[in-house]
Amino acid sequence: MRNLTIRGVPEDLGEALQRERTRRGRSLNQTVLDLLRQRLAIGTTPSNGLASLSGTWSDADLRAFERSTELFETVDEEVWR
């Protein structure tokens, strides 16, 4: 395991880290490690937050969605004059 020293931390960044540490209820060291892991996607699968929805629609769901949103494809000439 490595030890790192970070120098020259700007005041606003230091304050933001302290706020995040308090919010998480963890040590500053653990908060920084967690944030680095999260940002660098180490030990996790990167996600845009939509993975739980992926592949959950049936063909019938897709058809229903397309029928429901058909109107969005129509240009209202009155509005675009």
VMD Tcl script that draws the C-alpha trace (Angstrom):
set ca {
  {0.00 0.00 0.00}
  {1.32 3.45 -0.91}
  {1.21 6.64 1.09}
  {0.74 9.86 -0.84}
  {1.04 13.46 0.21}
  {-0.95 16.05 -1.70}
  {0.44 19.58 -1.53}
  {-1.01 22.88 -2.65}
  {-4.67 21.98 -2.16}
  {-6.66 25.13 -2.97}
  {-8.85 26.43 -0.15}
  {-12.11 25.84 -2.01}
  {-11.17 22.22 -2.76}
  {-10.13 21.62 0.85}
  {-13.43 23.03 2.09}
  {-15.42 20.93 -0.40}
  {-13.57 17.80 0.75}
  {-14.32 18.64 4.39}
  {-18.01 19.10 3.58}
  {-18.07 15.79 1.73}
  {-16.28 14.08 4.62}
  {-18.93 15.38 7.01}
  {-21.75 14.38 4.69}
  {-20.40 10.84 4.38}
  {-19.51 10.55 8.06}
  {-16.10 9.13 7.19}
  {-12.51 10.21 7.65}
  {-11.02 12.70 5.22}
  {-8.56 10.04 4.06}
  {-11.33 7.52 3.34}
  {-13.44 10.18 1.61}
  {-10.57 11.09 -0.71}
  {-9.87 7.42 -1.46}
  {-13.56 6.79 -2.19}
  {-13.78 9.82 -4.49}
  {-10.63 8.81 -6.37}
  {-11.89 5.24 -6.82}
  {-15.25 6.51 -8.00}
  {-13.79 9.01 -10.46}
  {-11.21 6.57 -11.82}
  {-13.75 3.70 -11.92}
  {-11.49 1.40 -9.93}
  {-13.22 -1.55 -8.35}
  {-16.54 -0.62 -9.88}
  {-18.24 -0.85 -13.22}
  {-18.61 2.61 -14.75}
  {-22.26 3.48 -15.08}
  {-24.40 6.31 -16.33}
  {-27.08 5.24 -13.86}
  {-29.29 3.67 -16.49}
  {-27.96 0.10 -16.32}
  {-30.90 -1.07 -14.24}
  {-33.24 -0.06 -17.08}
  {-31.23 -1.62 -19.87}
  {-33.00 -4.43 -21.69}
  {-36.15 -4.24 -19.61}
  {-38.55 -3.22 -22.40}
  {-40.40 -5.84 -24.37}
  {-41.31 -5.31 -28.03}
  {-44.84 -4.45 -26.87}
  {-43.42 -1.82 -24.48}
  {-41.44 -0.27 -27.33}
  {-44.49 -0.15 -29.61}
  {-46.58 1.42 -26.83}
  {-43.87 4.03 -26.22}
  {-43.60 4.85 -29.91}
  {-47.40 5.23 -30.17}
  {-47.43 7.45 -27.10}
  {-44.70 9.73 -28.43}
  {-45.78 9.85 -32.09}
  {-47.12 13.36 -31.60}
  {-43.62 14.60 -30.76}
  {-42.56 13.91 -34.35}
  {-45.22 16.26 -35.74}
  {-44.18 19.83 -36.55}
  {-46.84 22.36 -35.61}
  {-46.66 24.72 -38.58}
  {-48.65 27.35 -36.67}
  {-45.95 27.55 -33.99}
  {-43.05 27.66 -36.46}
  {-44.20 30.57 -38.62}
}
mol new
graphics top color blue
foreach p $ca { graphics top sphere $p radius 0.5 }
foreach p [lrange $ca 0 end-1] q [lrange $ca 1 end] { graphics top cylinder $p $q radius 0.2 }
display resetview
